[in-house]
Amino acid sequence: MNVSLPESLKLFVDDQVANGGYGTSSEYIRDLIRKEQDRTRLRNLLLEGAVSPPAGVADAAFFKELRQRVRSRAKK
C-alpha cells in the first residue's frame, strides 16, 4: 500500500519519526492505525454499555467483588 501525502503532512510524519522514537514512517503510520483500532473498540464497548440494562448497584460490595475477580484473573 502506498499513501500520498501533501508536503506539510509528510514533514509532520518525518518529524514524528525523528522525535517520537519511530524507526520509519511506516512504523509511525502502523502505530496510528493501532491506536485508532483501540479507540474504535473502546467506543463500541462504551456504546454497547450505554444501551445495556443496568446490572445492579455499584456500591462498595460491588467494587470489592470486582477487585477480587481482577486479582484472581491476574494470578492465572
Backbone bond lengths (Angstrom), bond angles and torsions (degrees), N, CA, C in turn:
res aa  C-N    CA-C-N  psi(-1)  N-CA   C-N-CA  omega(-1)  CA-C   N-CA-C  phi
1 M - - - 1.447 - - 1.529 108.17 -
2 N 1.290 114.87 134.26 1.458 120.83 175.74 1.510 108.78 -117.89
3 V 1.318 116.12 142.25 1.459 121.16 179.47 1.522 108.00 -126.30
4 S 1.315 115.79 128.33 1.459 120.59 176.80 1.519 108.78 -95.89
5 L 1.331 115.08 132.11 1.466 120.63 179.99 1.509 110.07 -123.27
6 P 1.323 116.44 145.43 1.464 117.57 170.81 1.529 108.65 -65.99
7 E 1.301 115.79 159.30 1.459 121.29 -174.71 1.527 112.88 -54.76
8 S 1.329 117.77 -39.70 1.465 120.04 -178.27 1.527 111.56 -63.15
9 L 1.333 117.09 -39.59 1.462 119.66 178.15 1.525 111.21 -72.90
10 K 1.320 117.30 -36.71 1.459 120.21 176.95 1.523 110.25 -61.47
11 L 1.315 117.57 -42.95 1.465 120.97 178.01 1.527 110.89 -62.49
12 F 1.327 116.18 -39.20 1.469 119.73 178.46 1.519 110.44 -63.87
13 V 1.326 117.44 -46.43 1.462 121.01 179.32 1.528 110.10 -62.13
14 D 1.309 117.30 -44.03 1.466 120.68 178.39 1.525 110.87 -59.76
15 D 1.306 117.19 -39.34 1.466 121.06 178.12 1.522 110.79 -66.23
16 Q 1.331 117.04 -40.72 1.463 120.64 178.03 1.524 111.04 -63.38
17 V 1.313 116.70 -39.22 1.465 120.92 178.40 1.529 109.60 -65.71
18 A 1.325 116.45 -45.37 1.462 120.51 -176.96 1.522 112.66 -68.31
19 N 1.319 117.02 -36.94 1.463 120.36 -172.96 1.522 114.78 -111.56
20 G 1.313 117.07 -5.64 1.451 119.50 -174.56 1.517 114.57 -108.14
21 G 1.316 117.13 8.47 1.447 119.55 176.41 1.521 114.81 81.33
22 Y 1.299 117.58 17.42 1.459 121.16 178.10 1.527 109.07 -95.79
23 G 1.341 115.65 146.01 1.455 119.87 179.97 1.521 112.89 -81.45
24 T 1.332 115.37 -34.05 1.474 120.35 -177.44 1.523 109.24 -145.00
25 S 1.312 114.90 166.84 1.468 119.12 176.28 1.534 110.06 -66.33
26 S 1.322 117.94 -32.94 1.466 120.92 177.77 1.524 110.66 -63.27
27 E 1.329 116.48 -40.10 1.462 120.44 178.16 1.533 110.50 -62.41
28 Y 1.319 116.78 -41.63 1.469 121.44 178.37 1.529 110.71 -63.09
29 I 1.323 117.26 -44.96 1.465 121.14 -179.09 1.528 110.37 -65.74
30 R 1.337 117.64 -40.98 1.473 120.17 176.76 1.524 110.77 -60.38
31 D 1.328 116.40 -40.61 1.472 120.04 178.38 1.530 110.73 -63.06
32 L 1.322 117.05 -42.25 1.473 120.16 177.20 1.527 111.02 -60.48
33 I 1.319 116.76 -42.56 1.465 120.62 -179.11 1.523 110.21 -65.57
34 R 1.328 118.04 -42.87 1.468 120.79 178.03 1.533 111.04 -61.75
35 K 1.316 116.62 -41.98 1.466 120.09 178.70 1.525 110.72 -63.45
36 E 1.308 116.94 -38.99 1.468 120.71 178.25 1.526 110.35 -67.54
37 Q 1.332 117.62 -38.15 1.467 120.61 175.81 1.534 109.93 -61.53
38 D 1.324 116.96 -45.35 1.467 121.01 178.32 1.525 111.15 -60.92
39 R 1.328 116.07 -44.12 1.465 120.91 179.95 1.521 110.83 -62.66
40 T 1.331 116.73 -40.97 1.457 121.15 179.61 1.525 110.91 -66.71
41 R 1.351 116.78 -42.60 1.473 119.84 177.17 1.524 110.55 -60.23
42 L 1.326 116.18 -45.87 1.467 120.25 -179.70 1.525 110.57 -62.40
43 R 1.312 117.27 -44.20 1.475 121.05 178.68 1.520 110.66 -59.16
44 N 1.337 116.61 -44.40 1.461 120.14 179.79 1.530 111.50 -64.18
45 L 1.331 117.11 -40.31 1.468 119.96 177.11 1.531 111.24 -63.64
46 L 1.326 116.14 -41.28 1.464 119.73 178.84 1.524 111.38 -64.81
47 L 1.328 116.22 -41.78 1.470 119.43 178.15 1.523 110.91 -65.72
48 E 1.322 116.44 -39.99 1.461 120.93 177.67 1.530 110.04 -61.86
49 G 1.307 116.43 -43.55 1.457 120.47 178.75 1.513 112.37 -66.32
50 A 1.326 116.51 -35.14 1.462 120.18 -178.26 1.525 112.45 -65.67
51 V 1.319 117.30 -30.54 1.467 119.75 -178.72 1.529 112.77 -97.34
52 S 1.335 116.86 -2.64 1.467 119.33 -179.87 1.526 109.91 -82.62
53 P 1.316 116.17 153.91 1.464 119.07 179.31 1.532 110.40 -69.32
54 P 1.320 116.92 154.02 1.465 119.64 178.28 1.521 110.58 -59.08
55 A 1.333 115.94 140.03 1.466 120.88 -177.33 1.520 111.43 -93.33
56 G 1.282 117.38 -12.80 1.455 120.51 -178.48 1.517 110.55 144.54
57 V 1.311 114.73 -173.59 1.463 120.44 -177.87 1.527 109.26 -82.67
58 A 1.324 116.73 133.73 1.460 121.90 176.95 1.533 108.83 -93.12
59 D 1.321 114.90 73.04 1.467 120.03 -179.68 1.533 109.73 -100.75
60 A 1.325 116.89 -172.11 1.463 121.54 -177.59 1.529 111.56 -59.38
61 A 1.314 117.65 -38.84 1.467 121.10 179.59 1.529 110.82 -64.98
62 F 1.311 117.05 -39.18 1.468 121.33 178.15 1.519 110.29 -59.66
63 F 1.336 116.50 -48.45 1.460 119.92 -177.52 1.529 112.06 -69.91
64 K 1.309 117.66 -31.40 1.467 121.00 175.75 1.526 109.48 -63.41
65 E 1.326 116.63 -47.50 1.464 121.88 178.15 1.530 110.47 -61.93
66 L 1.316 117.04 -41.85 1.466 121.59 179.68 1.526 110.21 -61.27
67 R 1.320 117.73 -46.16 1.460 120.99 178.58 1.527 111.12 -60.75
68 Q 1.319 117.14 -39.97 1.466 120.80 178.91 1.528 111.24 -63.70
69 R 1.323 116.68 -42.20 1.462 120.11 178.71 1.524 111.56 -64.38
70 V 1.331 116.14 -41.46 1.460 120.04 179.67 1.527 110.44 -64.62
71 R 1.317 116.96 -45.52 1.467 120.49 178.61 1.520 111.01 -61.65
72 S 1.316 116.73 -39.78 1.453 121.21 179.68 1.532 110.68 -63.28
73 R 1.311 116.89 -43.46 1.469 120.59 179.19 1.516 111.28 -68.15
74 A 1.333 117.64 -35.29 1.458 121.20 -179.12 1.526 111.53 -66.23
75 K 1.324 116.89 -29.42 1.470 121.33 -179.57 1.520 112.48 -73.65
76 K 1.337 116.72 -21.82 1.476 121.86 -177.13 1.501 112.73 -76.62
